[in-house]
């Protein structure tokens, strides 16, 4: 629906310059954990959680590969009580590959896969200070001509460890 799953990046001199958006496999959980850890901004989950994610939510998540290296991931799931809504939990790109359109390409690939499974909306939460994520999802809504709404969801006082509030961003509907 939204285009092809490969993107040429870098200098174009070899297979490492081709970005492939793919379904995560069990071994990718290690790379996902490392990328989340090294991001310095994502809430880091246990390595076990990322392994479970690749097993239980692989159909609603993606990894970006350059050659055999995982350079980014998006973890998501269809909400059990709202199965037409894809919730995007984490978006992360390895520092060496940021600013090259990897996050947008991953989200396009994931939306395409979720659309095929009946999703018509995308939700995510973003802290008010996370301007890059706000720009990413705002650009995504604009690029596909879908609505974008945001509202408070989790106030900071709900978090036991001083976490910033999380606002809900809802994109869609994508046409059926």
N, C-alpha and C positions, 0 to 999 in steps of 0.2 A: 504494500500500500504506500509506503513512504520512501521507497527508493532502495538502493542496493546496500549490501552489508559490508562492502569493502570501501576503504578510503585510502588514497595515496597521501603519505606524509613524508616529511624529510626531504632528502636530496634525490630520491627516485633511483638510486643506484643499485638497489637489490631488494630481495624479498622482505627485508626488515622494514622497508618503507611502506609496506602495505598493511593497513589496519584491518583486521577481521573481527567482526562482532559475532560472538558465539555463545552458545549455551555453556554454563560452567559445569565442569566435571569435578569429581571428588578431589583430585590432587590440586585443583585451583583454589581450594579453601585456604591453603597455606599462603599463596600469593595475595589473596584478598585480605587476609589478616595483616600481612606485612604492609600492603599499600595503605590500609586503614591506620595502622600504627604510625607509619611514617608521615601520614598527612599532617599530623600535629593538630588537627581540628576536629576530626570525627570522634565520636564516642567509641572507644575501642571495646569490642566484645571479646570473649574468650576465643582462642583458636578453635576450640570445639564447636562454638556457635557457627563459625564460618564453614566448617566442614559439614555441619548439619544443613546449613543453608544450601550448599551445593547438592545435597542429596534431596532435601524436601521441597525446596523452592527453585530448583534449576529451571523449570519451565517459565518462571516469571522473573528471572534474573538474567543478566548477561555479563560476559567478560569481553574485554578488548584485547586482542593478541597482535603482536608484531613478531612474526616468525613464531617461535615457540614460547615467547615471553608474554605473560599476562601483564598488561600495562594499565589496566583499569577495570572497574567493575561497577555495576549497578545492582543492588539487591532490592527485590520487590516481591509483592504477593498480592493476590486477589483477596480483597477483604471478605471474610466469611459471611458477614451479615449484609454485604453490599457487593455481590460478585461481579457487577459491571464496573467496579472501581479497582484500578491497580494502585496500590500504595507503594511508592518508592521510598525505601528506607534509607539507603546510603548510596551516594555517588562518589566515587573516588578515582583519581587518576594519579599514577606515579609522577613524581615531581619532574622527571626528565621529559615527560610527554604532555605537560600542561600547556594550555594556550594554543593547541593544535586542532581543536575541534573534537577531541576524543569523547568528552562527556556528552556533547550533543549527538554524536554518531551513536553512542551506546543507547541514549534515551530513544532515539529514532528507531533503532533495532528492537528495543524492548517494547515500545508502543506498538510496533507492527505485530510482534508476537502476541501481546496481550489483546490487541484488537481481534486477532484471529480466534482468541478464546472467549470473546464476548465483551471485553472491557470497552467502555465508552467514556470513562473519566479517569483521570490520573490525580492522585493526591500525594502530597508530601508535606513534611513539616520543616520549617526553616527558622533559625533564630534571627531576630531582627538585625543583629550585627553581621550576618553572613551575606554581605552584598553580592559576592560572586554567584552564590546559589540563587538569590533573588533574580539577578540578571539572567542566569541560565534558564530558569523556568518561565520567566516573562518572555524571553526570546523564543522559547519553544512554543508557547501559546500563540505568539504573534506569527511565527513562521507557518503554523498550521491553521491559522485563522479560527482558533477556538477560544472560548471564554476563559477568563482567569478571575477567580475570586480568592480573597484571603481573609482570614479571621483568626482571632486568638483561639488557641486550643489548649495548650498546657502552660498555665502560669508558672513562673519560676518557683513559687512556694510549694508546688506539688513535688518538686525534685528534692530528695533528701541531702544533696551535696552541693547546693549553690549553682545549679545549672541555669543557664539563661532560659527565658520563656521560649516556647516553640509555637509559631504561628502555622495554621493550616493553609496550604495553597491547593486550590482545586482547579484543574484544567479540564475543559470539555464543554459539551459533549463532542466526541468525534462522531462523524456521521455513521449511521448504521447501514 
